Amino acid sequence: MNDEDLAAINKLIAALQLQTDSQTALNASIRLLAQSNQALVDLIKSREPDPDAPPYLDGTPAP
């Protein structure tokens, strides 16, 4: 194996490492986005009217 072959292999290894690092960072970002989305869904659901709430005293349904 000559120096050019070794240099090409080293470039390939560096590129693969960069790809791995990028995928790891992307996966972490996706996990954070999923957690953020879930928190937003939970917040929205907490603001929805309770379908099991009793009606108001005048008989109108609760909002």
mmCIF file as Biopython writes it, N, C-alpha, C and O atoms, coordinates in Angstrom:
data_model
#
loop_
_atom_site.group_PDB
_atom_site.id
_atom_site.type_symbol
_atom_site.label_atom_id
_atom_site.label_alt_id
_atom_site.label_comp_id
_atom_site.label_asym_id
_atom_site.label_entity_id
_atom_site.label_seq_id
_atom_site.pdbx_PDB_ins_code
_atom_site.Cartn_x
_atom_site.Cartn_y
_atom_site.Cartn_z
_atom_site.occupancy
_atom_site.B_iso_or_equiv
_atom_site.auth_seq_id
_atom_site.auth_asym_id
_atom_site.pdbx_PDB_model_num
ATOM 1   N N  . MET A ? 1  ? 0.861   -1.172 0.000  1.0 0.0 1  A 1 
ATOM 2   C CA . MET A ? 1  ? 0.000   0.000  0.000  1.0 0.0 1  A 1 
ATOM 3   C C  . MET A ? 1  ? 0.905   1.232  0.000  1.0 0.0 1  A 1 
ATOM 4   O O  . MET A ? 1  ? 1.827   1.340  0.808  1.0 0.0 1  A 1 
ATOM 5   N N  . ASN A ? 2  ? 0.629   2.145  -0.907 1.0 0.0 2  A 1 
ATOM 6   C CA . ASN A ? 2  ? 1.473   3.330  -0.987 1.0 0.0 2  A 1 
ATOM 7   C C  . ASN A ? 2  ? 0.855   4.491  -0.214 1.0 0.0 2  A 1 
ATOM 8   O O  . ASN A ? 2  ? -0.222  4.365  0.369  1.0 0.0 2  A 1 
ATOM 9   N N  . ASP A ? 3  ? 1.549   5.614  -0.219 1.0 0.0 3  A 1 
ATOM 10  C CA . ASP A ? 3  ? 1.096   6.783  0.543  1.0 0.0 3  A 1 
ATOM 11  C C  . ASP A ? 3  ? -0.238  7.326  0.038  1.0 0.0 3  A 1 
ATOM 12  O O  . ASP A ? 3  ? -1.061  7.802  0.820  1.0 0.0 3  A 1 
ATOM 13  N N  . GLU A ? 4  ? -0.440  7.249  -1.264 1.0 0.0 4  A 1 
ATOM 14  C CA . GLU A ? 4  ? -1.711  7.748  -1.825 1.0 0.0 4  A 1 
ATOM 15  C C  . GLU A ? 4  ? -2.882  6.893  -1.341 1.0 0.0 4  A 1 
ATOM 16  O O  . GLU A ? 4  ? -3.949  7.413  -1.015 1.0 0.0 4  A 1 
ATOM 17  N N  . ASP A ? 5  ? -2.672  5.592  -1.299 1.0 0.0 5  A 1 
ATOM 18  C CA . ASP A ? 5  ? -3.721  4.694  -0.805 1.0 0.0 5  A 1 
ATOM 19  C C  . ASP A ? 5  ? -4.029  4.984  0.663  1.0 0.0 5  A 1 
ATOM 20  O O  . ASP A ? 5  ? -5.193  5.040  1.060  1.0 0.0 5  A 1 
ATOM 21  N N  . LEU A ? 6  ? -2.989  5.165  1.455  1.0 0.0 6  A 1 
ATOM 22  C CA . LEU A ? 6  ? -3.196  5.469  2.873  1.0 0.0 6  A 1 
ATOM 23  C C  . LEU A ? 6  ? -3.905  6.806  3.060  1.0 0.0 6  A 1 
ATOM 24  O O  . LEU A ? 6  ? -4.777  6.938  3.919  1.0 0.0 6  A 1 
ATOM 25  N N  . ALA A ? 7  ? -3.533  7.786  2.263  1.0 0.0 7  A 1 
ATOM 26  C CA . ALA A ? 7  ? -4.185  9.092  2.347  1.0 0.0 7  A 1 
ATOM 27  C C  . ALA A ? 7  ? -5.662  8.979  1.976  1.0 0.0 7  A 1 
ATOM 28  O O  . ALA A ? 7  ? -6.511  9.600  2.615  1.0 0.0 7  A 1 
ATOM 29  N N  . ALA A ? 8  ? -5.972  8.195  0.954  1.0 0.0 8  A 1 
ATOM 30  C CA . ALA A ? 8  ? -7.369  8.007  0.546  1.0 0.0 8  A 1 
ATOM 31  C C  . ALA A ? 8  ? -8.150  7.297  1.637  1.0 0.0 8  A 1 
ATOM 32  O O  . ALA A ? 8  ? -9.292  7.662  1.916  1.0 0.0 8  A 1 
ATOM 33  N N  . ILE A ? 9  ? -7.553  6.290  2.257  1.0 0.0 9  A 1 
ATOM 34  C CA . ILE A ? 9  ? -8.229  5.572  3.338  1.0 0.0 9  A 1 
ATOM 35  C C  . ILE A ? 9  ? -8.457  6.495  4.530  1.0 0.0 9  A 1 
ATOM 36  O O  . ILE A ? 9  ? -9.527  6.468  5.138  1.0 0.0 9  A 1 
ATOM 37  N N  . ASN A ? 10 ? -7.474  7.300  4.865  1.0 0.0 10 A 1 
ATOM 38  C CA . ASN A ? 10 ? -7.626  8.245  5.968  1.0 0.0 10 A 1 
ATOM 39  C C  . ASN A ? 10 ? -8.718  9.268  5.684  1.0 0.0 10 A 1 
ATOM 40  O O  . ASN A ? 10 ? -9.470  9.643  6.584  1.0 0.0 10 A 1 
ATOM 41  N N  . LYS A ? 11 ? -8.808  9.726  4.426  1.0 0.0 11 A 1 
ATOM 42  C CA . LYS A ? 11 ? -9.891  10.660 4.060  1.0 0.0 11 A 1 
ATOM 43  C C  . LYS A ? 11 ? -11.251 9.993  4.219  1.0 0.0 11 A 1 
ATOM 44  O O  . LYS A ? 11 ? -12.202 10.598 4.714  1.0 0.0 11 A 1 
ATOM 45  N N  . LEU A ? 12 ? -11.326 8.742  3.793  1.0 0.0 12 A 1 
ATOM 46  C CA . LEU A ? 12 ? -12.589 8.006  3.911  1.0 0.0 12 A 1 
ATOM 47  C C  . LEU A ? 12 ? -12.968 7.827  5.370  1.0 0.0 12 A 1 
ATOM 48  O O  . LEU A ? 12 ? -14.128 8.016  5.737  1.0 0.0 12 A 1 
ATOM 49  N N  . ILE A ? 13 ? -12.008 7.467  6.203  1.0 0.0 13 A 1 
ATOM 50  C CA . ILE A ? 13 ? -12.283 7.303  7.629  1.0 0.0 13 A 1 
ATOM 51  C C  . ILE A ? 13 ? -12.740 8.620  8.234  1.0 0.0 13 A 1 
ATOM 52  O O  . ILE A ? 13 ? -13.683 8.638  9.026  1.0 0.0 13 A 1 
ATOM 53  N N  . ALA A ? 14 ? -12.091 9.721  7.878  1.0 0.0 14 A 1 
ATOM 54  C CA . ALA A ? 14 ? -12.487 11.033 8.401  1.0 0.0 14 A 1 
ATOM 55  C C  . ALA A ? 14 ? -13.900 11.397 7.949  1.0 0.0 14 A 1 
ATOM 56  O O  . ALA A ? 14 ? -14.683 11.943 8.727  1.0 0.0 14 A 1 
ATOM 57  N N  . ALA A ? 15 ? -14.223 11.094 6.698  1.0 0.0 15 A 1 
ATOM 58  C CA . ALA A ? 15 ? -15.567 11.395 6.189  1.0 0.0 15 A 1 
ATOM 59  C C  . ALA A ? 15 ? -16.625 10.557 6.904  1.0 0.0 15 A 1 
ATOM 60  O O  . ALA A ? 15 ? -17.702 11.052 7.234  1.0 0.0 15 A 1 
ATOM 61  N N  . LEU A ? 16 ? -16.310 9.298  7.137  1.0 0.0 16 A 1 
ATOM 62  C CA . LEU A ? 16 ? -17.250 8.430  7.848  1.0 0.0 16 A 1 
ATOM 63  C C  . LEU A ? 16 ? -17.439 8.891  9.294  1.0 0.0 16 A 1 
ATOM 64  O O  . LEU A ? 16 ? -18.550 8.838  9.822  1.0 0.0 16 A 1 
ATOM 65  N N  . GLN A ? 17 ? -16.371 9.335  9.927  1.0 0.0 17 A 1 
ATOM 66  C CA . GLN A ? 17 ? -16.485 9.841  11.298 1.0 0.0 17 A 1 
ATOM 67  C C  . GLN A ? 17 ? -17.332 11.102 11.331 1.0 0.0 17 A 1 
ATOM 68  O O  . GLN A ? 17 ? -18.161 11.276 12.224 1.0 0.0 17 A 1 
ATOM 69  N N  . LEU A ? 18 ? -17.125 11.985 10.356 1.0 0.0 18 A 1 
ATOM 70  C CA . LEU A ? 18 ? -17.933 13.210 10.279 1.0 0.0 18 A 1 
ATOM 71  C C  . LEU A ? 18 ? -19.404 12.868 10.066 1.0 0.0 18 A 1 
ATOM 72  O O  . LEU A ? 18 ? -20.280 13.494 10.664 1.0 0.0 18 A 1 
ATOM 73  N N  . GLN A ? 19 ? -19.679 11.876 9.215  1.0 0.0 19 A 1 
ATOM 74  C CA . GLN A ? 19 ? -21.059 11.462 8.987  1.0 0.0 19 A 1 
ATOM 75  C C  . GLN A ? 19 ? -21.672 10.900 10.269 1.0 0.0 19 A 1 
ATOM 76  O O  . GLN A ? 19 ? -22.822 11.196 10.593 1.0 0.0 19 A 1 
ATOM 77  N N  . THR A ? 20 ? -20.914 10.100 10.986 1.0 0.0 20 A 1 
ATOM 78  C CA . THR A ? 20 ? -21.403 9.537  12.246 1.0 0.0 20 A 1 
ATOM 79  C C  . THR A ? 20 ? -21.699 10.637 13.256 1.0 0.0 20 A 1 
ATOM 80  O O  . THR A ? 20 ? -22.738 10.619 13.916 1.0 0.0 20 A 1 
ATOM 81  N N  . ASP A ? 21 ? -20.786 11.591 13.375 1.0 0.0 21 A 1 
ATOM 82  C CA . ASP A ? 21 ? -20.997 12.704 14.303 1.0 0.0 21 A 1 
ATOM 83  C C  . ASP A ? 21 ? -22.235 13.521 13.915 1.0 0.0 21 A 1 
ATOM 84  O O  . ASP A ? 21 ? -23.010 13.942 14.774 1.0 0.0 21 A 1 
ATOM 85  N N  . SER A ? 22 ? -22.404 13.734 12.615 1.0 0.0 22 A 1 
ATOM 86  C CA . SER A ? 22 ? -23.565 14.499 12.144 1.0 0.0 22 A 1 
ATOM 87  C C  . SER A ? 22 ? -24.860 13.761 12.432 1.0 0.0 22 A 1 
ATOM 88  O O  . SER A ? 22 ? -25.846 14.367 12.852 1.0 0.0 22 A 1 
ATOM 89  N N  . GLN A ? 23 ? -24.859 12.454 12.208 1.0 0.0 23 A 1 
ATOM 90  C CA . GLN A ? 23 ? -26.070 11.669 12.475 1.0 0.0 23 A 1 
ATOM 91  C C  . GLN A ? 23 ? -26.386 11.641 13.959 1.0 0.0 23 A 1 
ATOM 92  O O  . GLN A ? 23 ? -27.554 11.674 14.348 1.0 0.0 23 A 1 
ATOM 93  N N  . THR A ? 24 ? -25.358 11.580 14.787 1.0 0.0 24 A 1 
ATOM 94  C CA . THR A ? 24 ? -25.575 11.594 16.234 1.0 0.0 24 A 1 
ATOM 95  C C  . THR A ? 24 ? -26.192 12.920 16.667 1.0 0.0 24 A 1 
ATOM 96  O O  . THR A ? 24 ? -27.125 12.945 17.469 1.0 0.0 24 A 1 
ATOM 97  N N  . ALA A ? 25 ? -25.668 14.021 16.134 1.0 0.0 25 A 1 
ATOM 98  C CA . ALA A ? 25 ? -26.215 15.340 16.464 1.0 0.0 25 A 1 
ATOM 99  C C  . ALA A ? 25 ? -27.648 15.476 15.951 1.0 0.0 25 A 1 
ATOM 100 O O  . ALA A ? 25 ? -28.504 16.033 16.638 1.0 0.0 25 A 1 
ATOM 101 N N  . LEU A ? 26 ? -27.908 14.974 14.758 1.0 0.0 26 A 1 
ATOM 102 C CA . LEU A ? 26 ? -29.258 15.033 14.198 1.0 0.0 26 A 1 
ATOM 103 C C  . LEU A ? 26 ? -30.239 14.223 15.042 1.0 0.0 26 A 1 
ATOM 104 O O  . LEU A ? 26 ? -31.360 14.666 15.289 1.0 0.0 26 A 1 
ATOM 105 N N  . ASN A ? 27 ? -29.822 13.043 15.480 1.0 0.0 27 A 1 
ATOM 106 C CA . ASN A ? 27 ? -30.688 12.220 16.324 1.0 0.0 27 A 1 
ATOM 107 C C  . ASN A ? 27 ? -31.005 12.917 17.641 1.0 0.0 27 A 1 
ATOM 108 O O  . ASN A ? 27 ? -32.135 12.857 18.125 1.0 0.0 27 A 1 
ATOM 109 N N  . ALA A ? 28 ? -30.008 13.577 18.218 1.0 0.0 28 A 1 
ATOM 110 C CA . ALA A ? 28 ? -30.243 14.317 19.461 1.0 0.0 28 A 1 
ATOM 111 C C  . ALA A ? 28 ? -31.229 15.456 19.221 1.0 0.0 28 A 1 
ATOM 112 O O  . ALA A ? 28 ? -32.111 15.698 20.044 1.0 0.0 28 A 1 
ATOM 113 N N  . SER A ? 29 ? -31.085 16.149 18.108 1.0 0.0 29 A 1 
ATOM 114 C CA . SER A ? 29 ? -32.001 17.243 17.779 1.0 0.0 29 A 1 
ATOM 115 C C  . SER A ? 29 ? -33.421 16.731 17.576 1.0 0.0 29 A 1 
ATOM 116 O O  . SER A ? 29 ? -34.385 17.359 18.013 1.0 0.0 29 A 1 
ATOM 117 N N  . ILE A ? 30 ? -33.542 15.602 16.919 1.0 0.0 30 A 1 
ATOM 118 C CA . ILE A ? 30 ? -34.871 15.014 16.692 1.0 0.0 30 A 1 
ATOM 119 C C  . ILE A ? 30 ? -35.512 14.621 18.017 1.0 0.0 30 A 1 
ATOM 120 O O  . ILE A ? 30 ? -36.712 14.815 18.211 1.0 0.0 30 A 1 
ATOM 121 N N  . ARG A ? 31 ? -34.709 14.065 18.934 1.0 0.0 31 A 1 
ATOM 122 C CA . ARG A ? 31 ? -35.246 13.704 20.258 1.0 0.0 31 A 1 
ATOM 123 C C  . ARG A ? 31 ? -35.737 14.949 20.992 1.0 0.0 31 A 1 
ATOM 124 O O  . ARG A ? 31 ? -36.807 14.928 21.601 1.0 0.0 31 A 1 
ATOM 125 N N  . LEU A ? 32 ? -34.960 16.034 20.937 1.0 0.0 32 A 1 
ATOM 126 C CA . LEU A ? 32 ? -35.375 17.271 21.611 1.0 0.0 32 A 1 
ATOM 127 C C  . LEU A ? 32 ? -36.641 17.840 20.973 1.0 0.0 32 A 1 
ATOM 128 O O  . LEU A ? 32 ? -37.525 18.335 21.673 1.0 0.0 32 A 1 
ATOM 129 N N  . LEU A ? 33 ? -36.726 17.769 19.657 1.0 0.0 33 A 1 
ATOM 130 C CA . LEU A ? 33 ? -37.924 18.250 18.967 1.0 0.0 33 A 1 
ATOM 131 C C  . LEU A ? 33 ? -39.142 17.425 19.361 1.0 0.0 33 A 1 
ATOM 132 O O  . LEU A ? 33 ? -40.224 17.975 19.570 1.0 0.0 33 A 1 
ATOM 133 N N  . ALA A ? 34 ? -38.976 16.122 19.463 1.0 0.0 34 A 1 
ATOM 134 C CA . ALA A ? 34 ? -40.087 15.253 19.871 1.0 0.0 34 A 1 
ATOM 135 C C  . ALA A ? 34 ? -40.542 15.588 21.291 1.0 0.0 34 A 1 
ATOM 136 O O  . ALA A ? 34 ? -41.741 15.619 21.572 1.0 0.0 34 A 1 
ATOM 137 N N  . GLN A ? 35 ? -39.589 15.836 22.182 1.0 0.0 35 A 1 
ATOM 138 C CA . GLN A ? 35 ? -39.947 16.204 23.558 1.0 0.0 35 A 1 
ATOM 139 C C  . GLN A ? 35 ? -40.671 17.548 23.582 1.0 0.0 35 A 1 
ATOM 140 O O  . GLN A ? 35 ? -41.645 17.723 24.314 1.0 0.0 35 A 1 
ATOM 141 N N  . SER A ? 36 ? -40.194 18.483 22.787 1.0 0.0 36 A 1 
ATOM 142 C CA . SER A ? 36 ? -40.827 19.801 22.713 1.0 0.0 36 A 1 
ATOM 143 C C  . SER A ? 36 ? -42.244 19.687 22.159 1.0 0.0 36 A 1 
ATOM 144 O O  . SER A ? 36 ? -43.172 20.316 22.668 1.0 0.0 36 A 1 
ATOM 145 N N  . ASN A ? 37 ? -42.401 18.883 21.117 1.0 0.0 37 A 1 
ATOM 146 C CA . ASN A ? 37 ? -43.734 18.685 20.538 1.0 0.0 37 A 1 
ATOM 147 C C  . ASN A ? 37 ? -44.679 18.049 21.542 1.0 0.0 37 A 1 
ATOM 148 O O  . ASN A ? 37 ? -45.845 18.432 21.635 1.0 0.0 37 A 1 
ATOM 149 N N  . GLN A ? 38 ? -44.176 17.077 22.293 1.0 0.0 38 A 1 
ATOM 150 C CA . GLN A ? 38 ? -45.022 16.427 23.290 1.0 0.0 38 A 1 
ATOM 151 C C  . GLN A ? 38 ? -45.427 17.420 24.372 1.0 0.0 38 A 1 
ATOM 152 O O  . GLN A ? 38 ? -46.570 17.413 24.829 1.0 0.0 38 A 1 
ATOM 153 N N  . ALA A ? 39 ? -44.495 18.269 24.781 1.0 0.0 39 A 1 
ATOM 154 C CA . ALA A ? 39 ? -44.819 19.279 25.793 1.0 0.0 39 A 1 
ATOM 155 C C  . ALA A ? 39 ? -45.880 20.240 25.261 1.0 0.0 39 A 1 
ATOM 156 O O  . ALA A ? 39 ? -46.775 20.649 26.000 1.0 0.0 39 A 1 
ATOM 157 N N  . LEU A ? 40 ? -45.784 20.597 23.991 1.0 0.0 40 A 1 
ATOM 158 C CA . LEU A ? 40 ? -46.778 21.487 23.395 1.0 0.0 40 A 1 
ATOM 159 C C  . LEU A ? 40 ? -48.144 20.803 23.328 1.0 0.0 40 A 1 
ATOM 160 O O  . LEU A ? 40 ? -49.161 21.428 23.629 1.0 0.0 40 A 1 
ATOM 161 N N  . VAL A ? 41 ? -48.177 19.539 22.938 1.0 0.0 41 A 1 
ATOM 162 C CA . VAL A ? 41 ? -49.435 18.792 22.896 1.0 0.0 41 A 1 
ATOM 163 C C  . VAL A ? 41 ? -50.051 18.713 24.293 1.0 0.0 41 A 1 
ATOM 164 O O  . VAL A ? 41 ? -51.256 18.900 24.464 1.0 0.0 41 A 1 
ATOM 165 N N  . ASP A ? 42 ? -49.207 18.436 25.284 1.0 0.0 42 A 1 
ATOM 166 C CA . ASP A ? 42 ? -49.713 18.351 26.664 1.0 0.0 42 A 1 
ATOM 167 C C  . ASP A ? 42 ? -50.285 19.690 27.115 1.0 0.0 42 A 1 
ATOM 168 O O  . ASP A ? 42 ? -51.322 19.729 27.777 1.0 0.0 42 A 1 
ATOM 169 N N  . LEU A ? 43 ? -49.617 20.783 26.765 1.0 0.0 43 A 1 
ATOM 170 C CA . LEU A ? 43 ? -50.108 22.111 27.136 1.0 0.0 43 A 1 
ATOM 171 C C  . LEU A ? 43 ? -51.450 22.401 26.463 1.0 0.0 43 A 1 
ATOM 172 O O  . LEU A ? 43 ? -52.384 22.886 27.102 1.0 0.0 43 A 1 
ATOM 173 N N  . ILE A ? 44 ? -51.534 22.101 25.180 1.0 0.0 44 A 1 
ATOM 174 C CA . ILE A ? 44 ? -52.794 22.351 24.455 1.0 0.0 44 A 1 
ATOM 175 C C  . ILE A ? 44 ? -53.918 21.507 25.040 1.0 0.0 44 A 1 
ATOM 176 O O  . ILE A ? 44 ? -55.030 21.998 25.235 1.0 0.0 44 A 1 
ATOM 177 N N  . LYS A ? 45 ? -53.634 20.248 25.318 1.0 0.0 45 A 1 
ATOM 178 C CA . LYS A ? 45 ? -54.661 19.379 25.892 1.0 0.0 45 A 1 
ATOM 179 C C  . LYS A ? 45 ? -55.097 19.867 27.267 1.0 0.0 45 A 1 
ATOM 180 O O  . LYS A ? 45 ? -56.265 19.731 27.633 1.0 0.0 45 A 1 
ATOM 181 N N  . SER A ? 46 ? -54.174 20.430 28.025 1.0 0.0 46 A 1 
ATOM 182 C CA . SER A ? 46 ? -54.532 20.907 29.356 1.0 0.0 46 A 1 
ATOM 183 C C  . SER A ? 46 ? -55.453 22.121 29.288 1.0 0.0 46 A 1 
ATOM 184 O O  . SER A ? 46 ? -56.135 22.438 30.263 1.0 0.0 46 A 1 
ATOM 185 N N  . ARG A ? 47 ? -55.477 22.794 28.158 1.0 0.0 47 A 1 
ATOM 186 C CA . ARG A ? 47 ? -56.337 23.980 28.007 1.0 0.0 47 A 1 
ATOM 187 C C  . ARG A ? 47 ? -57.666 23.662 27.360 1.0 0.0 47 A 1 
ATOM 188 O O  . ARG A ? 47 ? -58.528 24.536 27.271 1.0 0.0 47 A 1 
ATOM 189 N N  . GLU A ? 48 ? -57.857 22.437 26.905 1.0 0.0 48 A 1 
ATOM 190 C CA . GLU A ? 48 ? -59.122 22.053 26.302 1.0 0.0 48 A 1 
ATOM 191 C C  . GLU A ? 48 ? -60.163 21.894 27.397 1.0 0.0 48 A 1 
ATOM 192 O O  . GLU A ? 48 ? -59.832 21.510 28.519 1.0 0.0 48 A 1 
ATOM 193 N N  . PRO A ? 49 ? -61.410 22.186 27.081 1.0 0.0 49 A 1 
ATOM 194 C CA . PRO A ? 49 ? -62.450 21.984 28.094 1.0 0.0 49 A 1 
ATOM 195 C C  . PRO A ? 49 ? -62.592 20.500 28.422 1.0 0.0 49 A 1 
ATOM 196 O O  . PRO A ? 49 ? -62.376 19.628 27.581 1.0 0.0 49 A 1 
ATOM 197 N N  . ASP A ? 50 ? -62.952 20.256 29.634 1.0 0.0 50 A 1 
ATOM 198 C CA . ASP A ? 50 ? -63.143 18.879 30.095 1.0 0.0 50 A 1 
ATOM 199 C C  . ASP A ? 50 ? -64.499 18.384 29.601 1.0 0.0 50 A 1 
ATOM 200 O O  . ASP A ? 50 ? -65.526 18.938 29.995 1.0 0.0 50 A 1 
ATOM 201 N N  . PRO A ? 51 ? -64.534 17.355 28.749 1.0 0.0 51 A 1 
ATOM 202 C CA . PRO A ? 51 ? -65.817 16.880 28.225 1.0 0.0 51 A 1 
ATOM 203 C C  . PRO A ? 51 ? -66.692 16.252 29.316 1.0 0.0 51 A 1 
ATOM 204 O O  . PRO A ? 51 ? -67.900 16.102 29.133 1.0 0.0 51 A 1 
ATOM 205 N N  . ASP A ? 52 ? -66.091 15.891 30.432 1.0 0.0 52 A 1 
ATOM 206 C CA . ASP A ? 52 ? -66.855 15.283 31.512 1.0 0.0 52 A 1 
ATOM 207 C C  . ASP A ? 52 ? -67.284 16.300 32.571 1.0 0.0 52 A 1 
ATOM 208 O O  . ASP A ? 52 ? -67.840 15.926 33.604 1.0 0.0 52 A 1 
ATOM 209 N N  . ALA A ? 53 ? -67.027 17.584 32.317 1.0 0.0 53 A 1 
ATOM 210 C CA . ALA A ? 53 ? -67.381 18.606 33.301 1.0 0.0 53 A 1 
ATOM 211 C C  . ALA A ? 53 ? -68.902 18.723 33.397 1.0 0.0 53 A 1 
ATOM 212 O O  . ALA A ? 53 ? -69.599 18.598 32.390 1.0 0.0 53 A 1 
ATOM 213 N N  . PRO A ? 54 ? -69.412 18.959 34.592 1.0 0.0 54 A 1 
ATOM 214 C CA . PRO A ? 54 ? -70.864 19.104 34.732 1.0 0.0 54 A 1 
ATOM 215 C C  . PRO A ? 54 ? -71.316 20.425 34.092 1.0 0.0 54 A 1 
ATOM 216 O O  . PRO A ? 54 ? -70.535 21.371 33.993 1.0 0.0 54 A 1 
ATOM 217 N N  . PRO A ? 55 ? -72.570 20.478 33.665 1.0 0.0 55 A 1 
ATOM 218 C CA . PRO A ? 55 ? -73.068 21.725 33.069 1.0 0.0 55 A 1 
ATOM 219 C C  . PRO A ? 55 ? -73.174 22.819 34.125 1.0 0.0 55 A 1 
ATOM 220 O O  . PRO A ? 55 ? -73.191 22.564 35.329 1.0 0.0 55 A 1 
ATOM 221 N N  . TYR A ? 56 ? -73.242 24.031 33.626 1.0 0.0 56 A 1 
ATOM 222 C CA . TYR A ? 56 ? -73.432 25.159 34.543 1.0 0.0 56 A 1 
ATOM 223 C C  . TYR A ? 56 ? -74.783 25.033 35.249 1.0 0.0 56 A 1 
ATOM 224 O O  . TYR A ? 56 ? -75.632 24.240 34.843 1.0 0.0 56 A 1 
ATOM 225 N N  . LEU A ? 57 ? -74.971 25.809 36.295 1.0 0.0 57 A 1 
ATOM 226 C CA . LEU A ? 57 ? -76.202 25.725 37.074 1.0 0.0 57 A 1 
ATOM 227 C C  . LEU A ? 57 ? -77.438 26.078 36.248 1.0 0.0 57 A 1 
ATOM 228 O O  . LEU A ? 57 ? -78.531 25.588 36.528 1.0 0.0 57 A 1 
ATOM 229 N N  . ASP A ? 58 ? -77.269 26.925 35.232 1.0 0.0 58 A 1 
ATOM 230 C CA . ASP A ? 58 ? -78.421 27.306 34.420 1.0 0.0 58 A 1 
ATOM 231 C C  . ASP A ? 58 ? -78.737 26.267 33.340 1.0 0.0 58 A 1 
ATOM 232 O O  . ASP A ? 58 ? -79.667 26.450 32.554 1.0 0.0 58 A 1 
ATOM 233 N N  . GLY A ? 59 ? -77.964 25.178 33.302 1.0 0.0 59 A 1 
ATOM 234 C CA . GLY A ? 59 ? -78.243 24.113 32.356 1.0 0.0 59 A 1 
ATOM 235 C C  . GLY A ? 59 ? -77.452 24.186 31.084 1.0 0.0 59 A 1 
ATOM 236 O O  . GLY A ? 59 ? -77.458 23.232 30.307 1.0 0.0 59 A 1 
ATOM 237 N N  . THR A ? 60 ? -76.753 25.310 30.833 1.0 0.0 60 A 1 
ATOM 238 C CA . THR A ? 60 ? -75.940 25.378 29.614 1.0 0.0 60 A 1 
ATOM 239 C C  . THR A ? 60 ? -74.707 24.498 29.791 1.0 0.0 60 A 1 
ATOM 240 O O  . THR A ? 60 ? -74.195 24.357 30.902 1.0 0.0 60 A 1 
ATOM 241 N N  . PRO A ? 61 ? -74.237 23.914 28.710 1.0 0.0 61 A 1 
ATOM 242 C CA . PRO A ? 61 ? -73.078 23.044 28.841 1.0 0.0 61 A 1 
ATOM 243 C C  . PRO A ? 61 ? -71.819 23.837 29.175 1.0 0.0 61 A 1 
ATOM 244 O O  . PRO A ? 61 ? -71.694 25.008 28.817 1.0 0.0 61 A 1 
ATOM 245 N N  . ALA A ? 62 ? -70.907 23.194 29.854 1.0 0.0 62 A 1 
ATOM 246 C CA . ALA A ? 62 ? -69.637 23.830 30.155 1.0 0.0 62 A 1 
ATOM 247 C C  . ALA A ? 62 ? -68.836 24.021 28.867 1.0 0.0 62 A 1 
ATOM 248 O O  . ALA A ? 62 ? -68.982 23.227 27.938 1.0 0.0 62 A 1 
ATOM 249 N N  . PRO A ? 63 ? -68.003 25.040 28.790 1.0 0.0 63 A 1 
ATOM 250 C CA . PRO A ? 63 ? -67.245 25.275 27.553 1.0 0.0 63 A 1 
ATOM 251 C C  . PRO A ? 63 ? -66.226 24.179 27.308 1.0 0.0 63 A 1 
ATOM 252 O O  . PRO A ? 63 ? -65.502 24.219 26.313 1.0 0.0 63 A 1 
#
